[in-house]
Amino acid sequence: MKRIILLAVLMAGLHTANAQKYVGGDISLLPSYEENGTKYLDKNGKSISDVITFSADNGLNAMRVRLFVEPANASPTDKGQGVRQDLDYVKALGKRIKDAGLAFLLDFHYSDSWADPVKQWTPKAWVGLSDDQLAQKIYDYTKDCLQQLVAAGATPDFIQTGNEISYGMLWGSQGSKDNRCYSGSDDNWPRFTNLLKQAGKACREVCPDAKIILHTERLAKPSILTNFYNKMKSASVDYDIIGTSYYSYYHGALSTLDSGLTTLESSFPDKKIMVVEAGYFYNWQPNISAPGVDLSATYPISEAGQQKFTKALIETLQKHENVTGLFWWWMEANEYGRTGSSQVTTDWYNAALWNDQTGKVTPAFYELQTFLGDDAHASSPNVDENAKNEWYTIDGKRVATPNHKGVYIRDRQKVVVK
């Protein structure tokens, strides 16, 4: 029997002038931790039965998951660092996210392993295809994945067509020097933008309500950033949201973020912006830092320092009206209590929102919800204010009655169906 719990939170200010905001994290490895006995605890040391529903109950409203084409082809090292998310895996995890009433951001890597600014290798099964064949393949693959996700009850609300694609994607087999897209050159851009158009076409056909995100990470280099999105505009690439990564130890101080966002807003005022990857350490920080940048004096490498950084990050983002999303990368990383022979070991990455040594959620987790401002405890679906006793999904679609677990809206109130 479903249990319906009415939350005593009035849905004030539905569809105000401000755009709906989303805050959450990338939880792509959560099933791996669960399978291997990781213990997740709240701030009081109480066991958390489900990280996803815990997040929903504590003010977060979105989650991100990456998808690889055939992760079985990844190297042992990459598998050991979290490459395992094939379509079946993502369907199951995506459904959990949707059932909890959270928005689902799907991150297509279009690779068998990590795709980022220095690695955009074509999946093994696609190597050797001509440019025309590759364009058809990315359309077919994207469409098939989305159709299967929809059928599984895991319809994405946001779709990244590529991950950190500042210099293009699907470059060729590993080590290839071909197909890069650089500022100051027109080489390879027509090929790249055609791939994005084909991926976007599949998204519009299968998930017409989803928003398409183009994800780059050159905040510290405004000329590269503006060149990229100007190329998209010139080629009429269809997308909705500019996605960016921001890591202080790679990109610089928060002033760099602020400046980059200002550049994007002034150059592309019609586009919303999401920070789809961000993070900061609560414990030992690897020897990676932007030249001349060490924020640890201002934001100590501790739980308190991580929270202080998160507060400052959100204050920076809230200065920018077009910024509507913030996702903490690898928020679920936690080795506490692990008993199984996990496929991955992540105790080197101490920038998650759970402490490896105690299993407790860090204060930065609770800080995240402040990004939503007045909507911290309420989403903003497109609900007719005159409609009484009618049920709506969290994204504003009317239903006769709730038929899945999750968060719904009734009479301008949030209702959790369990």
N, C-alpha and C positions, 0 to 999 in steps of 0.2 A: 504494500500500500504506500502511495506517495504521501509524504508529509509536507504540508505547506506551512511555511513560517513567514509571518508578516513582519517585516522590519519596520520599526518605528522611525522611519526617515521619510519625511515628505519630499516629494520630487519637485522641489521649488526650482523655478527658473528654467523649465524645460525649453529647449531650443531658443536660448537667448541669442544675442548677437555674436557671442563667442562660439567658436567651433568646439565640437566635442573633443576632449583630450583623452589620451590613452597612456597608461603607465603600467609597466610590468617588466618582464625579463625574458631572456632566451633560456629555455629549460630543456634543450635538446637531449641532454644526457640523463634526465630524471629517471626514466625506466631502468637505466643501468645501475644507478645508485640503489634504487628500490630492490632490484633483483639480487643485489649483493649485500643487503642487510644494513645499509646506511641508516642511522638514526637521526631524524630531524626533530629538533626541540624548539619550543617557543622561548620567549625571553625569560620565562619563569622555570624553564627546565621540563615543562610538560611535553609529552610525546605528541607529535603531529602525525595524524593518520594519513593525510593526503596534502602534499605541498600545494597542489593546485587549488583545492577548496579553501585551504588556509589562506592562501594569497587573496582569493576572492573575498573571503570574510574580513580581510584586513586592508581593504581599500584599493587593491590592484584590480585592473579591469582588462588586461590584455597579456598574451603570452606569445612568444616567437619560437619557431622550430625550423631548423635547417633540413634540407632534403638533398641527398646525393643521388646520382644516377645509379651507380652500382658500387657501393662502398666495399664490396668484397674484393674489388680490384685495387683498393688502396694499399699502401705499403704497411708493413707491420708497425712502423713508428707512428704513422698517421692513425692507424687503428687504435694504437695505444694512447693517442691523444684525443679520442672521442669520435672518430669517423665510423659510424655504424648506421646512420639514419637512412634506411631505404624506404620505399613507399609504404610497405606494410607497417613498418614501425611508426611512420608519421601519421598514417591513418588512425591508428589506435591512440596515439598521444593527442592528435588533433581533436578527436572525438571527446576525450576527457576534458580538454580545454573548453570546447563548446558546451558540453554538458554542465560545466561549472558556471556557465553564463558569461564567460570571458570572450573577448575578441581574439581571433586567431590570426597571427601574422605568419605566413608561409614564406620561407626563404629558399628559393631555388638556387642551388650552387651551380647547376649545369656542369658538373664535373663528378668524377668518382671520388674525389677527395677535396681537401680544403681549397677553396677559391678565394684569392685575395689579390692585392695589387701586384704581387710578384709571382703568383701562381694562378693561371687560368687555363688549366690543361683540359683539352677535349676528352670526354669519356672514351675509354678504350674501344667501345663498340661503335663509336662514331668517327674515329680516326680514319681518314681515307676518303670520307665523303667530300664531294665537291661543294663549293659555296652554296649552290642552289639546293643540293641535296641536304646540306646541313640546315638551311633555312626551313625546309620542309620538315626535317627531323625535329627541330626545336618546337615547331608548331604542333606536330603530332604528339610528341612527348608531353609537352605542357598540357595539351587538351586531355590526353588520357589520364594523367596524374590528377588533374582537377576533377574530371568526371568520377574517378574512383573515390576521391576525397568527399565529394558531394554525396555519392551513394552511401558512403560510410558514416554520414552524419558529421563530417568534419569540414564543412564548407569554409574556406578562408575568408576573412574580412579584409585582409590586406595581403598583397602578393608582391614579393621582391622578385623581379625577373633578372636575377644575377646578384652576386654578392661581392661588394667592393670592386665594382667594374670601372674604376677610374681610367684604366688604360685598355678597355675592351674585354672580351671574353672569348672562350673557345679558340684559343691560340693555335692549337695543334697538339701533337704528342708531347709528353713531358720533355722539357729542355728545348723545345722549338723556339726559334727567335722570330717567328713570323707573326703577322696579324696584330701587332701592337698598334695602339692608337695614341698618338702623342700630340700635344699642343704644338702649333707651328707647322703642322703637316696635315694634309688631307688624306694621306695613305691609310687605307683599311677602314676608315670611318664609314663609307657606304656599306661595306660588308657588315660591320658591327651594328649599325642602326637598322639594317634590314633584319638581322637576327632578333633585335629587340621588338621590331614591329610584328614579326611573326609570333613571338612569345606573347606579346600584348594582345594580339588578335585572338589567340586561344583563351586568354583570361577573360576578355570581354564576352566571348561566346558562351563560356561555361559558367562564369561567375560575374554576371553583369553588375552586381551591386558591390563587388570588391573594389578596393582602391589599389592601383598599381604604383609601386615604389621603385624608383631608380636609385640604387645605393652606391655612393662614392665615399671617399675618405680623405679628401685633400683639403681639409679646412685650413691647414697652415699654408697652403699655396693657392691664394684666391684666383690667380690667373688661370691655373689648371682647372679649378672648379668652375669658373664662369665659361671657359672654353668648352668644357664637357657639355654643360646644359644648353649653351648656345648651339652646339652641334645637334643636340636633340631637337631643339626648336627648328633649326634650319631643315632638318630631315623630316619634320612632322611626326616625330615619335610620340605615340599616345601614352601618356602617364599622368598620374595625379599628384604624387608626393615626391619631394626630394628627400632621400634618405642619406644619413651620414653617420660615420663612426666618430666617436671622440674619446680618446684615451690621452690623458695629460702627459703620460710618459712617452708617447709617440708624437702628439700634436702640439704640445706646449701648454702654457697656462690658460686659465679660463678667459683671459683677455683675447687669446687667439680664437677661441670658440665664439666669443661675443662678436669679434670682428668678422669672422667667416659667416656667421648667421646674418649679420647686417648686410654683407655683400650679396648673399643669396636673396634676402628679402627685397633689396633695392633693384636687383637685376632681374628677378623672376617673381614679381609680386603676386602673380596669379596662382602660385604653387604653395601648398602647405609643406611643412618641413618636419621630419621626425629624426630624432637621434636614435637610431636603431641598435647601436652598440655603445655602451659606456661602462666604465668600471673604475674602481680605486681599491687599493690594498688595505686590509685590516691587519696584516702581518707581513712577514718577510717579503720584500719586493725584489724581483729579479733585477739583474743589472741591465735594465733597458730604460732609457730616458731620452727625451728630446734634448738636443744640444743646448747646454746652458740652463736647463730647466730641472729644478728639484723642488717639488712642492711640499716635501715632507716637513720642512720647517714650519709652514703654515698649517698643513694638514698632516699631522703625525701618522706614521704607519701603525695604526691601532684602530680598535673599533670606534673609539671616540673621534679619531681623525677621519676615518672613513665616513662617519655620519656628518662631520663638519664639512667635508668636501661635497657630499651629496646635497647638503643644504645650499652651499654656495653654487653648485652646478644648477640646481633648480631655480635659484634666484636669477642666475644668468639667463636661463631659458625663458623664464617668465617675462623678461624684458622684450621678448620677441613674439608679437601677436601671431605670426604665421607658424610658430612651432607648436605642434599638436601631439607629439609623441615622444616618450622616453622609455627605452628598454635597456635594462642592466644585463650585460653579457655574462653568460655562464653563472647565473645567480644561484643555481642549485648545487654547485660544486661543494662536496662535503664528504670527507673520508671517515667521519666519526662513527664508530661502531661497526664498520664494515667487517663482515665475516666471510663473504664469498671471495672467490678468485676473480675479482673484477677484471673486465676487459681493459679498463683504463685506470690509471693512477693520476690523480689530479691534485695531490697535496702540494705541488709546486705552485699552484695558482691560488694564492691567498687573497683574491679580490672578489670572492663570491659574497653572498648575503647570509651564509651560514658558516660558523667557525669550525674548521677542521678539528680543533683540539677539544672543543666542548660540545659540539653539535647544536649549539643554540643559535637562533637567528640573531643577526647583528642589528644594532640600532638603525643602521642605514636603511634596512628593509622598511621599517615603519616611517622613516623620513620620506620615502619615495612617494607615498600617497599625497603629500602636500603639493606635488606637481599639478594635481587636479584642481587645486584651489577650492572654490566654493562647491565644486562637484565631487569632492573627495569621497563622499558616501553615496553618490548618485550618478547614474548614467543619464544620457539625454536622448532617448529615442524620439522619433517624430510622432508623438502621440497627440491626438486631438484632445485639447484641453476640455472639451465639452463631453467627451466620451466617458461614461460611468460604467463601472463593473465589467469592462472589456479587458481582455488579456492581450498583452503585446510582448514580443520577444525583446531582448535588451537592445536590438538595433531597430526597433520601431515597427516590426511587422505584426499585424493583428492575427491572432490565432483563436480558434473556438474555445480551446481549453489546453492547458499545458500537457504535452504528451511526452516530454523528456525532462530529466532532471536539469536544473539550472536556475538562472535568475530571470524573472519576468516582471513586467510592470502592470499593475492593476490600480485604477483610480488614483494615478499619480503617486503610487507607492511601490517600492521595491519588494518583491515577493520571491523567496527562495523555495523552490520545489525540490525536495530530496527523496 
